[in-house]
Structures are given as structure tokens and as C-alpha cells.
């Protein structure tokens, strides 16, 4: 999901019955009653698999990426005011078992994929011209010598100095970072990682990466200017229900970082990073509702919302009041039942 205007949230969903993409939005995100019903999308005969991936590209615009029944990546672009609709789907290519990682830099979307052949590939799309580089369905290969886990979504990030991608190797759950502006130089990183990768940058040249360890703990790997890379465990699972299922993190647009994770016991936790210090954990909800990784969005400075699906495929949201910092409680999105994968 994505916010491309103050107080606006756009959510993309995949129906379980026919694997079609549908979408809805809130025009006043602080109010849980201000949501539209579901809008259909012309998928041109395609059925969609895996979670949607969206990224803002300009005020009132975003791009959406989906994987089709032939394991190929497709892109459509949304314009809030001129059309209020998506463009036609364009085939971006690839043969994928998981969604892409994306990052945005100076009008360009950077697209990272790990193919079923376990090779890390890369291409870009320019917002103003609509041009891909390489063109058509071709990709650049970042590293042919290393093979990667095709089931783990890469994490892209723009640090202000460069664009990097984090990816897990095929063997031993090793993590690697590639600096795209540094011509794909490989940087092995500490820890063991099995998924849930999410990268955020708050300060120029710095980054934070979150993910799940092989023990089900919540890893936090970070770099601060002038210091070495550090690894810490933010949440240490005490039992199977306490293990981390999924992670999301966002820049809150007021100098803070907001981190969410869901456990296998269906608890959703929230933590804020402010001036390099973590505030105590908050519990968005106790066990019972969300069974997917959390999907978070900031719709105005300091204004948060988090979404997910329950075990019946119903999409739920939870909005934090920016003044009181209290959560609204989970509310079902209108008509959003019978969904699959996750919100996006």
C-alpha cells in the first residue's frame, strides 16, 4: 500500500477466487469510516500471485508490481487526479518465485529480482519517460558467481548517497549487500537470515535493515556514518508462537522510524526509533486478528496505519491517532473479504 497525498491511502488486494487485483482507498485516513468499496482492475486475462508491491513515484502517483501466472513481473502506474485509475499492465519480464525489491531515487524506480535460476538481476524505470533500462524484458545481472534464495524478497533502499540491495544467499542463510552505484560490489554481512527483509534510511549515507533470523528472532542490522556495521536482536523469540512471521518498517516523515512485526502467535508489535534510540515496544494487538506480515504506511508526518489479512482472507486496518498516539483498533476494510496473499 502507499500514500501519495496527505491523508490518502491506496490499498491493492488479490481476490482468492479469481486471482484478480482489486483496490480501494481512504481519502481521510485518520477516520476509519472514510474508505471506498472495492474497485475492479482490468487484468487483461492475467491472474496474480504473491503480494503486490507498490512504491510512490511522485506526488499523486505510484507504481504497482505484480507477478502473473507465468511467473513474470508486470507493472501498472496509478494517477490520483488526472485519471484516478491504473494504466495498462506492462510486462517487465523475469521468471520469479517472489516479488521484487524496489527503491526510488531522483525520479527512477530501481527494480531488484532473484529469478528461479537464483541469479540477482536489476533494471530501472524512469517516471517522466516511462523508459526501462535495459529496455523490454531484459535485466542486468548483478552477480553471476553468487546464487541467492529465490523465495526471499530482496530489500532495496536509497540512502541519499547511493542505492543498495540486500539479498540472502542460497546457502547458509548469509546476507549480502550490493551497492548499485558502486557497480555491484558485494559486501558480506553478519547474521543468519530467512526472510522478512526491510530496509529504511533516515539519514544520508545511513541505513537500517530488519529481518528474521533462522531461530525466528528479529534481526536489526544498521550502519551509521563513521562507524562499523552493527547487528542486534530486537526481539528474541521464547517459543514457537513468539517467533517472527513478518516485518515492516517505514520512515514516519518526522525524523523517526516506525517498525512493526507479526508473530506466529498473531500478535502485532510496534517500536519507534528516535535519535538512534528505541522507545519501548508497544502492542498494536494481542493474538487473534492478523495472520500475515504487517504492511505499514505513513499518510502524513507522524500519522501511521498498519494493515494485514486474517485467516479468512478479510483485510483489516489499524490507524494511530497522530495527536494521542493511540491506535483505533482493528477495522475491516469495506467489502474486502475473500482475499489472498497480503495487502500491498
C-alpha positions, 0 to 999 in steps of 0.5 A: 500500500502507499500514500501519495497525498496527505491523508490518502491511502491506496490499498491493492488486494488479490481476490482468492477466487479469481486471482484478480487485483482489486483496490480501494482507498481512504481519502481521510485516513485518520477516520476509519469510516472514510474508505471506498468499496472495492474497485475492479482492475482490468487484468487483461486475462492475467491472474496474480500471485504473491503480494503486490508491491507498490512504491510512490513515484511522485506526488499523486502517483505510484507504481504497482508490481505484480507477478502473473501466472507465468511467473513474470513481473508486470507493472501498472502506474496509478494517477490520483487526479488526472485519471484516478485509475491504473494504466495498462499492465506492462510486462517487465519480464523475469521468471520469479518465485517472489516479488521484487525489491524496489527503491526510488531515487531522483525520479527512477524506480530501481527494480531488484529480482532473484529469478528461479535460476537464483541469479540477482538481476536489476533494471530501472524505470524512469517516471517522466519517460516511462523508459526501462533500462535495459529496455523490454524484458531484459535485466542486468545481472548483478552477480553471476558467481553468487546464487541467492534464495529465490523465495526471499524478497530482496530489500532495496533502499536509497540512502541519499548517497547511493542505492543498495540491495540486500539479498540472502544467499542460497546457502547458509542463510548469509546476507549480502549487500550490493551497492548499485552505484558502486557497480555491484560490489558485494559486501558480506554481512553478519547474521543468519537470515530467512526472510522478512527483509526491510530496509529504511534510511533516515539519514544520508549515507545511513541505513537500517535493515530488519529481518528474521533470523533462522531461530525466528528472532528479529534481526536489526542490522544498521550502519551509521556514518563513521562507524562499523556495521552493527547487528542486534536482536530486537526481539528474541523469540521464547517459543514457537508462537513468539517467533517472527512471521513478518516485518515492516518498517517505514520512515514516519516523515518526522525524523523517526522510524516506525517498525512493526512485526507479526508473530506466529502467535498473531500478535502485532508489535510496534517500536519507534526509533528516535535519535538512534534510540528505541522507545519501548515496544508497544502492542498494536494487538494481542493474538487473534486478528492478523495472520500475515506480515504487517504492511505499514504506511505513513499518510502524513508526518507522524500519522501511521496505519498498519494493515494485514489479512486474517485467516479468512482472507478479510483485510483489516486496518489499524490507524494511530491517532497522530495527536494521542498516539493511540491506535483505533483498533482493528477495522475491516476494510469495506467489502474486502473479504475473500482475499489472498496473499497480503495487502500491498 
